[in-house]
Amino acid sequence: MPDQIYLAVDLGASSGRVLAGLFDGSRLRLEEVHRFENGAVNLAGSLQWNVLGLWQNILHGLRAARAKYGDAIRSVGVDTWGVDFALLGRDDVLLGNPVSYRDHRTDGLMDQALAELGREEIFAHTGLQFMPINTLYQFMTLKKYNSPWLEGAKSFLMMPDFFHWLLTGVKANEVTNATTTQFFNPVRRTWATELLDKLNLPTHLLGPLVEPGTKLGSLTAAVAAETGLPRIDVVLPGTHDTASAVMAVPAKSTPGARPDWCYISSGTWSLIGIETPQPVMTDLCCKLGFTNEGGVGNTIRVLKNITGLWIIQECRRIWLAERGQASAGDDLSWSALTAKAAAAAGHKSFIDPDDASFQAPDDMPEAIRAFCRRTGQTVPQSEGEVIRTVIESLALKYRYMLGKVEALAGGRLETIHIVGGGTQNKALCQAAADACHRRVVAGPVEATAIGNVMMQAIAAGAAKDIAQARDIVRESFTVEEYEPRDPAKWDEAYARFEKIVGK
């Protein structure tokens, strides 16, 4: 059959893409149509997202897709990161640029909420992990500083909701992203308005909740004219990028059934967890700091955020700035840094990737050295030593969290599926297998875009359900397998790592 084309707009914290999924009825392939930079802009001391620039790039990508694929395009959907949002006022005026979750405006607000209500009550309402970046604390910040945004807001749209509104004119809150706010109840699958009431935060601006796979509407006449596209469907994927990435895990299992595998969605963040039919709202889940986020097919992603490749990305950014982009040449390419790490001595020092000092330091390599000095370890000096420290520490943090995932799952998980951009870091994938003593299946790389596209294919009736979509992913994309090595060596390293994490 002729290819059916589904467009995925995939926005990450550092870059965005418009990709085309070409589906012939049995196999899927991806083609990149347009790639562009993203990043928070420091505006008068506030880290803000350039949503106007992002929208311009989305339109550019849609125009390019129209020129390349013509009338074969069936639909489009947007996925992004979580927690951040836009507020619309009267007459749908955008009330300022959305602020980045890495902005320091929320400092101290989580502690204030815990003092007012207590950890157990907030978790009972939301089942979410406690992170200062959560939308709940961003709302509290607006209230604390008497922001005119909060007072004038009529509509609350998370980042993908905002772009779906620009595409269709329809305002709605897609569930998988809504679950990252910490004011969504995963048991009732409704807004946790009682919690917001207790914190004296507004609820009138919260919109209708819609599930992934929903046909939200068609392109507005204005967007169709701007891009040359016909008024194609706009279909909601799992708009939280991790929800789409988990959708694309090439595992042989029925969504919602107890799996014998866990996933790590590896990118700026590493998110480790399992897919379950119901939220896990137990004291143990709360104590371990895990979260219940929405997945596709009415599932729950029980997971934990781990700071991921952000640390390596920031190291590279600092080194490029120090040496100059032009003079660095290929010496600071990802492959060159990996080679330097391989040449460095292993298991010399470790960091806790989730230590607060690595959230947004001015100089990441120096933050790593300072952590090692503070914890009485060998201080890595060279670029290779620093990168090796980060890679091994990430792998050991995976092992640390795997034990907690298995406690929540109720048994051993035999396979770790790593999806996302981190699968290209073969050193990290092998270290994960070694540290965790588990088989690692790495791939597909473009899991988020694939999950986005396959949800659109299901909505169009081209794929029957999520289980079949995963079969299609498994047949369409190559994965790489890693078997564990040197168990005694990694056991010794893990014993040292546990002490570091505990400090």
JORA-V147558 format. One record per run of one state. SS is the DSSP state (hx for helix, st for strand, lp for the rest). FROM is the first residue (numbers start at 1). LEN is the number of residues. Records with the same first field share a line. If there is no record, write none. Layout:
SS: FROM-LEN ; FROM-LEN
This chain:
lp: 1-3 ; 12-3 ; 24-4 ; 38-3 ; 44-2 ; 49-2 ; 81-4 ; 89-1 ; 93-1 ; 95-4 ; 100-4 ; 107-2 ; 118-1 ; 127-8 ; 145-3 ; 153-2 ; 169-4 ; 179-5 ; 186-4 ; 192-1 ; 199-10 ; 211-4 ; 219-2 ; 228-5 ; 236-4 ; 248-13 ; 267-2 ; 277-6 ; 289-2 ; 295-1 ; 299-1 ; 308-2 ; 324-1 ; 333-1 ; 344-12 ; 359-5 ; 375-8 ; 410-5 ; 420-1 ; 425-1 ; 437-2 ; 443-4 ; 460-6 ; 477-3 ; 483-4 ; 503-1
st: 4-8 ; 15-9 ; 28-10 ; 41-3 ; 46-3 ; 73-8 ; 85-4 ; 94-1 ; 99-1 ; 155-4 ; 173-2 ; 184-2 ; 190-2 ; 209-2 ; 215-4 ; 233-3 ; 240-1 ; 261-6 ; 269-8 ; 291-4 ; 300-8 ; 415-5 ; 439-4 ; 480-3
hx: 51-22 ; 90-3 ; 104-3 ; 109-9 ; 119-8 ; 135-10 ; 148-5 ; 159-10 ; 175-4 ; 193-6 ; 221-7 ; 241-7 ; 283-6 ; 296-3 ; 310-14 ; 325-8 ; 334-10 ; 356-3 ; 364-11 ; 383-27 ; 421-4 ; 426-11 ; 447-13 ; 466-11 ; 487-16
